[in-house]
Amino acid sequence: MSLNDNLITKQNQILSKLEELQKRLDNITASDVVTENEKRISNYLANDLKLDFKLTRVPSTYYDWTLEQRSNYLKTPSPEYLCKTIILENTECVNSDTSIQSNSRYYAVIIQYTTKIQSHKIFKFIKNINPQESSKKFHFRLAPPEVTQQMTGFEFNAVCPVGGNTRIPIIISKHIMDLPHGKAWLGGGEVDLKLEIDTLQFKQRVEESGTLVYVTDIIDPVNITTNSTTDDLQ
């Protein structure tokens, strides 16, 4: 092999290593691009809700991390402050949309990643609000992904409980409101965008905007963990 060939080989090896280093850097570095969707969400939170909040970008590998690692990156007090919003559908609802919020077909439910929903608690809570309805008119399940995206405008793991396509009544787990620091980190409208809020202020401002916000115990006490990432209903 000639000297020139050796130089080309070494050059290619160096370039390959640089590409690998760049990939590793990309995996631990959040994007600094401010998207149009982020601007829209930020404008809605600041100007419509007049909310104190913080939006934070996370790296593309965020959902490969443990809850402890996610908590450390976002600087939350503990993983219990990491929350998600899921859309539940009452498939037997007498209403076809969210216009009657106390008996809506859909609810945006905010829970901690460290917990699981107990669907029977959701059933009992909504049934008690609507005593005139037969128990047969309540059956809750996760809304299909395409329905969630159509109603909210957000994809899976990106759902923000406000600022979407449709006004959806909200149910917040009582365990979130009981957290001592009064904070929560939610989906911010994009997979790599997280929203930090003051929970009491959030509830107040969203209710002032015309969206019902319920707070109740909806958690399965048997399935509380420090590293749960499932969306399954129990």
Backbone bond lengths (Angstrom), bond angles and torsions (degrees), N, CA, C in turn:
res aa  C-N    CA-C-N  psi(-1)  N-CA   C-N-CA  omega(-1)  CA-C   N-CA-C  phi
1 M - - - 1.458 - - 1.529 109.44 -
2 S 1.309 115.14 133.04 1.459 120.00 -177.41 1.521 110.95 -74.87
3 L 1.329 115.10 165.28 1.458 120.83 177.69 1.519 110.38 -59.06
4 N 1.313 115.86 -40.11 1.461 120.68 -179.77 1.530 111.23 -63.76
5 D 1.343 115.85 -40.56 1.471 120.01 178.22 1.525 111.03 -64.13
6 N 1.342 115.77 -39.62 1.465 119.81 177.87 1.524 111.46 -61.90
7 L 1.315 116.25 -42.13 1.457 120.76 179.57 1.527 111.34 -64.03
8 I 1.337 115.77 -40.56 1.467 120.27 179.17 1.525 110.54 -65.01
9 T 1.340 116.35 -41.95 1.465 121.04 179.03 1.527 111.20 -62.08
10 K 1.330 116.35 -46.49 1.463 120.42 179.64 1.531 111.10 -64.24
11 Q 1.333 113.90 -38.66 1.461 118.27 179.05 1.539 110.60 -62.50
12 N 1.313 116.12 -43.15 1.462 120.47 179.10 1.531 111.64 -64.61
13 Q 1.343 115.67 -38.36 1.464 119.69 178.17 1.527 111.23 -64.09
14 I 1.326 115.83 -40.94 1.463 120.83 178.67 1.525 110.55 -64.85
15 L 1.325 115.99 -44.29 1.460 120.23 178.91 1.527 111.35 -62.05
16 S 1.333 116.11 -39.36 1.458 121.16 178.77 1.528 111.14 -63.49
17 K 1.331 115.68 -42.71 1.466 120.05 178.79 1.531 111.26 -66.13
18 L 1.330 115.97 -38.19 1.456 119.66 178.28 1.527 111.17 -64.89
19 E 1.330 116.37 -39.54 1.463 120.20 177.86 1.523 110.93 -63.81
20 E 1.342 116.12 -40.34 1.454 120.47 179.05 1.525 111.07 -65.86
21 L 1.330 116.58 -41.08 1.461 120.73 177.08 1.523 111.34 -63.56
22 Q 1.339 116.58 -38.34 1.457 120.77 178.83 1.524 110.78 -64.60
23 K 1.341 116.60 -39.62 1.460 120.61 178.24 1.529 110.60 -63.39
24 R 1.337 115.52 -42.76 1.465 119.18 179.24 1.529 110.86 -64.17
25 L 1.315 115.76 -39.42 1.464 120.40 179.31 1.521 110.31 -65.23
26 D 1.338 116.03 -41.74 1.464 120.15 179.14 1.525 111.25 -61.52
27 N 1.343 116.57 -33.27 1.460 121.27 -177.64 1.525 113.02 -70.71
28 I 1.304 117.09 -21.15 1.469 119.70 -178.03 1.525 112.57 -116.10
29 T 1.315 116.53 5.70 1.466 120.94 -178.31 1.522 110.02 -118.55
30 A 1.309 116.89 128.71 1.456 120.88 178.76 1.525 110.47 -78.09
31 S 1.305 115.53 150.19 1.463 121.22 176.84 1.524 109.79 -66.85
32 D 1.338 116.13 144.89 1.467 120.25 176.41 1.526 111.62 -103.26
33 V 1.332 116.69 12.41 1.465 121.66 178.79 1.525 109.71 -78.12
34 V 1.309 116.74 130.54 1.466 121.85 174.70 1.526 107.71 -98.57
35 T 1.332 116.32 108.24 1.453 120.91 -175.21 1.527 111.05 -80.40
36 E 1.331 115.50 165.07 1.458 120.47 176.71 1.524 110.84 -63.22
37 N 1.342 116.41 -35.47 1.459 120.38 178.38 1.525 110.94 -65.13
38 E 1.341 116.80 -40.95 1.460 120.40 177.79 1.530 110.46 -63.08
39 K 1.326 116.64 -41.62 1.461 120.10 178.16 1.525 110.64 -61.30
40 R 1.327 116.31 -41.51 1.466 120.68 -179.21 1.529 111.25 -64.88
41 I 1.343 116.22 -46.41 1.466 120.71 179.76 1.523 110.09 -62.81
42 S 1.318 115.87 -45.45 1.460 120.67 -179.26 1.530 110.77 -60.90
43 N 1.318 116.30 -42.55 1.463 120.98 179.49 1.526 110.86 -63.87
44 Y 1.335 116.43 -41.24 1.468 120.40 179.67 1.527 110.63 -64.61
45 L 1.325 116.86 -45.85 1.463 120.78 -178.48 1.525 111.44 -64.22
46 A 1.333 116.19 -41.28 1.462 120.56 -175.68 1.524 112.73 -78.45
47 N 1.322 116.86 -44.17 1.460 120.57 -170.92 1.526 114.43 -96.71
48 D 1.328 116.87 -35.98 1.463 119.67 179.85 1.529 111.63 -85.34
49 L 1.332 115.95 -47.65 1.462 119.53 -179.37 1.527 112.76 -90.72
50 K 1.350 115.77 -17.65 1.476 120.16 -175.31 1.530 110.93 52.35
51 L 1.310 113.46 50.99 1.458 122.05 -173.59 1.521 110.78 -100.89
52 D 1.323 116.35 142.68 1.461 120.91 168.50 1.523 107.12 -83.88
53 F 1.312 117.69 125.08 1.459 120.12 -173.96 1.519 110.17 -156.65
54 K 1.318 114.38 169.27 1.462 120.80 173.70 1.522 108.91 -142.51
55 L 1.328 116.77 128.62 1.462 122.58 175.14 1.523 108.79 -102.16
56 T 1.323 116.09 131.30 1.462 121.41 -177.52 1.517 110.28 -129.22
57 R 1.322 116.29 130.40 1.463 121.46 173.62 1.529 109.58 -81.13
58 V 1.327 115.82 141.77 1.463 120.91 176.52 1.531 108.80 -120.11
59 P 1.332 118.15 158.14 1.470 120.75 179.52 1.529 112.06 -63.45
60 S 1.316 115.36 161.16 1.468 121.17 -177.71 1.526 112.50 -64.31
61 T 1.328 117.21 -22.18 1.470 121.40 -179.17 1.529 112.59 -90.83
62 Y 1.310 117.23 8.65 1.472 122.25 -175.23 1.521 112.67 -49.84
63 Y 1.336 116.98 -45.29 1.462 119.85 -175.90 1.530 113.17 -78.64
64 D 1.316 117.38 -0.92 1.460 121.24 170.54 1.527 111.18 -88.49
65 W 1.323 116.54 -11.09 1.457 121.44 -176.31 1.524 110.95 -85.00
66 T 1.334 115.53 159.76 1.459 120.56 171.31 1.528 108.76 -72.04
67 L 1.320 116.69 164.72 1.459 120.12 177.54 1.523 111.13 -62.92
68 E 1.315 116.75 -33.66 1.455 120.46 177.98 1.527 110.53 -63.21
69 Q 1.340 116.73 -42.46 1.464 120.85 178.70 1.527 111.21 -66.39
70 R 1.325 116.85 -40.62 1.467 120.31 177.85 1.533 110.19 -63.13
71 S 1.331 115.34 -43.75 1.455 120.38 179.24 1.531 111.31 -60.63
72 N 1.321 115.90 -42.36 1.469 119.90 179.77 1.523 111.05 -63.81
73 Y 1.333 116.59 -40.73 1.465 120.04 -178.42 1.527 110.92 -64.73
74 L 1.337 116.47 -43.19 1.466 120.76 -177.46 1.527 112.46 -83.92
75 K 1.341 115.40 -6.88 1.470 121.50 -179.89 1.532 111.34 61.07
76 T 1.328 116.18 43.43 1.461 120.41 174.18 1.529 108.82 -83.16
77 P 1.330 118.19 157.35 1.466 119.65 179.36 1.525 113.65 -59.46
78 S 1.344 116.59 -31.91 1.464 122.27 178.19 1.523 108.05 -167.90
79 P 1.336 118.83 169.56 1.478 120.14 178.26 1.515 113.84 -60.96
80 E 1.345 117.78 -20.62 1.457 120.44 -179.93 1.534 112.69 -63.13
81 Y 1.318 117.01 -16.18 1.470 121.06 -178.92 1.534 111.95 -88.59
82 L 1.322 117.38 -5.81 1.463 121.57 177.47 1.524 108.60 -83.48
83 C 1.321 116.50 120.94 1.460 120.95 -173.97 1.525 111.25 -127.70
84 K 1.305 114.64 163.87 1.459 120.86 178.45 1.516 109.04 -140.30
85 T 1.310 115.96 156.00 1.460 122.15 177.30 1.516 108.45 -112.53
86 I 1.317 115.96 124.39 1.461 120.32 175.99 1.525 108.67 -120.01
87 I 1.307 116.63 148.91 1.462 122.00 -179.99 1.522 108.73 -98.28
88 L 1.331 115.68 118.79 1.458 121.10 175.81 1.521 109.80 -99.74
89 E 1.314 115.69 142.77 1.463 121.89 177.67 1.522 109.85 -116.55
90 N 1.316 115.63 131.90 1.463 121.07 170.66 1.522 106.77 -90.13
91 T 1.312 116.24 98.43 1.466 120.50 -172.85 1.526 113.15 -68.08
92 E 1.336 117.68 -16.81 1.467 121.30 179.80 1.523 112.40 -105.12
93 C 1.319 116.14 10.70 1.471 120.88 -175.35 1.529 111.10 -60.95
94 V 1.335 115.80 142.47 1.468 120.70 177.96 1.523 110.89 -73.57
95 N 1.345 116.46 -14.60 1.461 121.30 178.94 1.526 110.06 -106.71
96 S 1.316 115.69 151.77 1.466 119.92 -174.86 1.523 113.18 -100.67
97 D 1.353 116.63 -4.06 1.463 119.04 -176.57 1.529 109.77 -145.57
98 T 1.344 116.85 -157.94 1.467 121.40 -176.39 1.524 112.89 -108.07
99 S 1.324 117.30 11.82 1.473 120.43 -173.50 1.525 112.20 -65.85
100 I 1.335 118.11 -33.73 1.464 121.47 173.48 1.525 106.48 -98.82
101 Q 1.324 116.29 94.65 1.455 120.53 -167.82 1.525 113.49 -67.05
102 S 1.329 117.09 -29.73 1.460 119.68 -179.75 1.525 112.48 -73.30
103 N 1.324 116.46 -17.09 1.469 121.07 175.91 1.524 108.23 -139.99
104 S 1.311 114.77 57.64 1.460 122.10 -175.48 1.522 110.66 -80.34
105 R 1.320 114.83 152.27 1.463 118.13 173.84 1.531 110.44 -72.56
106 Y 1.332 116.17 -26.68 1.469 120.88 -177.07 1.528 110.25 -127.80
107 Y 1.324 115.23 144.75 1.462 122.60 173.94 1.525 108.86 -134.28
108 A 1.333 115.05 140.19 1.467 120.92 172.22 1.525 106.91 -91.78
109 V 1.307 116.18 113.53 1.463 121.46 -173.94 1.520 109.48 -107.41
110 I 1.334 115.96 124.59 1.462 121.29 -178.93 1.524 108.89 -104.59
111 I 1.329 115.63 120.18 1.460 121.22 -179.73 1.525 109.08 -133.83
112 Q 1.321 115.71 164.60 1.455 121.30 175.11 1.531 109.93 -79.38
113 Y 1.321 115.40 150.45 1.460 119.63 174.66 1.524 111.90 -65.25
114 T 1.312 116.61 -21.47 1.460 120.59 -178.02 1.522 113.02 -85.61
115 T 1.328 117.16 4.92 1.465 120.70 -177.55 1.521 111.08 -130.42
116 K 1.330 115.11 169.20 1.458 122.49 173.26 1.520 109.26 -125.53
117 I 1.306 115.09 147.43 1.465 120.58 175.94 1.527 109.60 -74.02
118 Q 1.322 115.18 142.11 1.462 121.08 167.84 1.527 106.70 -105.34
119 S 1.303 116.23 106.91 1.467 120.22 -170.53 1.519 112.72 -61.59
120 H 1.331 117.98 -28.72 1.466 119.68 -179.82 1.524 110.86 -64.99
121 K 1.346 117.19 -32.13 1.464 120.29 177.46 1.527 110.82 -67.65
122 I 1.334 116.37 -37.27 1.469 120.36 175.09 1.521 109.19 -62.41
123 F 1.318 115.70 -47.18 1.471 121.28 179.15 1.525 111.13 -55.81
124 K 1.328 117.51 -50.71 1.458 121.26 -177.46 1.530 111.44 -62.54
125 F 1.331 116.35 -41.41 1.457 120.01 -178.12 1.522 111.59 -63.66
126 I 1.329 117.25 -50.10 1.468 120.65 -178.10 1.527 110.92 -70.00
127 K 1.328 117.17 -35.51 1.473 120.26 177.74 1.524 110.31 -63.51
128 N 1.332 117.73 -39.72 1.463 120.65 179.68 1.529 111.84 -64.98
129 I 1.333 116.27 -30.58 1.470 120.13 177.25 1.524 110.63 -73.15
130 N 1.332 115.87 -24.35 1.468 121.44 -175.69 1.536 109.93 -125.42
131 P 1.334 117.50 65.09 1.472 120.02 -175.33 1.526 113.59 -64.24
132 Q 1.318 116.66 -18.78 1.463 120.11 -179.21 1.520 112.64 -72.83
133 E 1.324 116.85 -17.13 1.458 120.92 -176.34 1.530 111.38 -92.45
134 S 1.305 115.63 145.50 1.462 121.23 176.07 1.524 109.94 -68.28
135 S 1.320 116.30 149.28 1.466 120.93 177.40 1.522 111.64 -59.29
136 K 1.325 116.02 -24.06 1.460 120.37 -179.94 1.531 112.05 -69.34
137 K 1.324 116.33 -11.95 1.467 120.58 -178.88 1.525 112.75 -91.14
138 F 1.334 116.34 15.37 1.463 120.13 -179.57 1.528 110.51 -135.10
139 H 1.309 114.88 116.90 1.464 120.68 173.83 1.523 107.72 -151.69
140 F 1.323 115.71 107.80 1.460 120.32 -172.92 1.521 112.12 -98.70
141 R 1.335 114.08 139.81 1.458 121.45 175.78 1.533 107.65 -148.40
142 L 1.320 115.82 165.43 1.457 119.83 172.98 1.521 109.28 -64.07
143 A 1.309 117.18 130.59 1.459 119.75 175.73 1.524 109.22 -64.38
144 P 1.320 118.42 142.69 1.470 120.49 177.01 1.526 110.68 -56.75
145 P 1.330 118.05 147.07 1.470 121.34 -177.58 1.526 113.70 -52.52
146 E 1.335 116.50 -39.11 1.466 118.77 -178.05 1.530 111.25 -69.02
147 V 1.336 116.89 -31.83 1.461 120.64 176.88 1.527 110.22 -70.69
148 T 1.332 115.47 -43.81 1.462 120.19 177.66 1.521 111.12 -57.59
149 Q 1.335 116.29 -45.41 1.465 119.48 -178.77 1.523 111.27 -68.01
150 Q 1.317 116.94 -38.59 1.467 120.20 179.56 1.527 111.11 -64.71
151 M 1.337 116.89 -41.79 1.461 120.69 -175.47 1.525 112.40 -77.48
152 T 1.330 116.53 -36.96 1.462 119.57 -174.92 1.520 113.52 -99.29
153 G 1.332 116.00 -29.19 1.461 119.54 -173.03 1.513 112.01 84.77
154 F 1.347 116.24 3.38 1.459 121.45 -178.27 1.522 110.54 -115.75
155 E 1.343 116.14 146.83 1.450 119.90 178.98 1.519 111.45 -88.08
156 F 1.326 115.29 174.49 1.462 121.80 -179.57 1.522 110.42 -56.16
157 N 1.349 115.73 138.99 1.468 124.18 -177.51 1.527 113.09 70.23
158 A 1.327 116.67 8.37 1.468 119.70 -178.71 1.519 112.16 -125.58
159 V 1.335 117.55 1.16 1.457 120.67 -171.26 1.524 111.57 -64.92
160 C 1.316 114.99 124.64 1.458 122.90 171.88 1.533 106.07 -101.72
161 P 1.333 119.39 134.09 1.469 120.35 -174.85 1.518 114.73 -69.11
162 V 1.326 117.06 -13.52 1.467 121.36 179.23 1.529 109.46 -133.05
163 G 1.332 115.55 162.94 1.458 119.79 175.94 1.511 114.61 82.23
164 G 1.332 117.20 11.96 1.456 120.38 -179.24 1.518 112.90 -91.48
165 N 1.324 115.39 -163.75 1.467 120.89 -177.17 1.525 112.79 -72.38
166 T 1.347 116.10 -28.31 1.457 121.57 -172.61 1.529 110.27 -130.63
167 R 1.307 117.05 141.89 1.467 120.44 173.52 1.532 107.88 -76.04
168 I 1.314 116.75 113.91 1.463 121.83 -176.85 1.522 109.25 -118.31
169 P 1.344 118.40 126.99 1.458 119.79 177.17 1.533 110.30 -60.70
170 I 1.331 115.34 149.59 1.464 121.60 -170.78 1.521 110.64 -115.80
171 I 1.304 115.85 139.80 1.463 122.73 170.11 1.518 107.38 -119.16
172 I 1.340 116.79 120.64 1.462 121.37 178.45 1.522 109.19 -106.03
173 S 1.303 115.94 132.15 1.457 119.84 175.52 1.526 110.28 -58.85
174 K 1.331 116.26 131.81 1.466 121.67 178.18 1.530 111.27 -56.49
175 H 1.325 117.21 -30.82 1.465 120.93 -178.50 1.536 111.29 -63.77
176 I 1.313 116.77 -31.31 1.469 120.39 177.70 1.518 110.38 -69.42
177 M 1.321 116.20 -45.18 1.462 120.41 -178.84 1.530 111.72 -67.04
178 D 1.322 116.46 -22.15 1.469 121.01 -179.10 1.531 112.82 -86.83
179 L 1.331 118.34 -6.14 1.459 120.18 -179.53 1.527 109.94 -61.94
180 P 1.325 118.14 136.29 1.478 120.97 -170.06 1.519 116.00 -64.65
181 H 1.323 118.98 -28.17 1.464 120.09 -176.47 1.527 113.23 -86.89
182 G 1.346 117.38 -7.31 1.462 120.04 177.19 1.510 114.39 67.69
183 K 1.323 117.41 24.81 1.469 122.39 -178.18 1.529 110.30 -124.57
184 A 1.323 115.81 160.00 1.458 121.63 172.36 1.520 108.37 -153.51
185 W 1.319 115.64 151.79 1.469 122.61 177.89 1.520 107.55 -116.70
186 L 1.344 116.12 119.34 1.457 123.03 -174.96 1.523 110.53 -117.33
187 G 1.341 115.36 173.86 1.448 120.13 169.50 1.519 109.40 -65.84
188 G 1.334 116.20 142.36 1.457 120.55 -175.16 1.509 114.93 -110.65
189 G 1.344 117.86 18.30 1.459 120.04 177.23 1.514 114.63 102.37
190 E 1.346 117.19 -11.70 1.459 122.59 173.97 1.532 107.51 -139.60
191 V 1.311 116.45 153.77 1.460 120.58 -174.56 1.522 112.05 -56.16
192 D 1.328 117.34 -37.53 1.463 120.42 -177.01 1.527 112.88 -103.57
193 L 1.345 116.21 23.58 1.465 120.47 -179.51 1.530 108.98 -122.83
194 K 1.341 116.35 123.18 1.461 121.32 -177.39 1.527 110.13 -116.33
195 L 1.332 115.11 142.89 1.461 122.68 -174.35 1.526 110.24 -113.31
196 E 1.328 116.48 119.42 1.461 121.91 175.56 1.526 109.09 -96.90
197 I 1.336 116.09 129.86 1.463 121.02 -177.71 1.524 110.83 -133.89
198 D 1.328 115.07 160.02 1.455 123.06 164.51 1.528 105.45 -89.65
199 T 1.325 117.78 119.90 1.464 120.46 -169.15 1.530 113.48 -65.28
200 L 1.318 117.53 -42.16 1.468 119.70 -179.80 1.529 111.22 -66.34
201 Q 1.336 116.24 -43.05 1.464 119.54 178.63 1.521 110.49 -64.71
202 F 1.324 116.57 -41.25 1.464 121.15 178.88 1.523 109.98 -57.51
203 K 1.322 117.48 -50.47 1.465 121.33 -179.99 1.529 110.69 -57.93
204 Q 1.317 116.68 -46.74 1.463 120.90 -178.00 1.517 112.09 -62.77
205 R 1.333 116.52 -48.44 1.467 119.66 -175.38 1.531 111.85 -69.49
206 V 1.320 116.98 -36.78 1.467 119.55 178.99 1.521 109.99 -67.19
207 E 1.323 117.16 -40.65 1.470 120.07 177.43 1.531 110.68 -64.31
208 E 1.315 116.90 -38.76 1.472 120.27 177.79 1.521 111.78 -63.59
209 S 1.342 115.85 -26.18 1.469 119.95 179.96 1.527 112.36 -79.38
210 G 1.346 116.84 -8.34 1.461 120.14 178.29 1.509 115.41 106.98
211 T 1.317 117.96 3.19 1.466 121.91 178.57 1.524 109.41 -101.13
212 L 1.325 116.41 128.37 1.457 120.21 177.78 1.526 110.23 -68.58
213 V 1.335 115.98 137.96 1.461 121.74 176.50 1.523 107.89 -128.84
214 Y 1.323 116.07 113.48 1.456 121.24 178.18 1.523 109.34 -99.73
215 V 1.325 116.09 146.49 1.462 121.64 173.68 1.522 107.09 -124.57
216 T 1.321 116.95 121.61 1.459 120.44 -178.66 1.521 110.14 -157.30
217 D 1.312 115.36 167.27 1.461 121.04 178.13 1.524 108.72 -81.81
218 I 1.323 116.76 113.92 1.471 121.14 -178.03 1.527 111.62 -125.40
219 I 1.341 116.34 11.98 1.466 120.42 -169.79 1.525 111.89 -99.99
220 D 1.316 115.15 143.24 1.457 122.47 172.56 1.527 108.02 -79.10
221 P 1.329 119.14 110.60 1.469 120.46 -175.65 1.517 114.15 -65.95
222 V 1.319 116.60 -19.11 1.468 120.29 -179.32 1.515 111.45 -76.33
223 N 1.346 116.61 -25.79 1.459 121.11 -172.50 1.527 112.95 -110.45
224 I 1.310 116.69 41.74 1.461 120.56 173.47 1.521 107.93 -94.81
225 T 1.326 115.89 125.97 1.455 121.20 -175.73 1.518 108.92 -141.83
226 T 1.309 116.24 168.61 1.470 119.79 178.24 1.517 111.86 -95.85
227 N 1.351 117.16 1.62 1.468 117.02 -176.81 1.510 112.28 -145.70
228 S 1.339 117.11 31.58 1.450 120.86 178.98 1.514 110.95 -79.24
229 T 1.324 116.84 136.84 1.461 120.02 176.77 1.527 111.83 -130.48
230 T 1.326 118.15 11.81 1.451 120.68 -174.21 1.516 111.89 -87.93
231 D 1.325 116.48 153.67 1.454 122.60 175.59 1.524 111.24 -105.14
232 D 1.344 117.69 9.85 1.460 120.54 -176.32 1.524 111.75 -62.89
233 L 1.342 115.86 144.60 1.448 120.93 172.07 1.517 108.25 -91.52
234 Q 1.316 116.65 146.93 1.466 121.17 177.30 1.524 109.73 -108.24
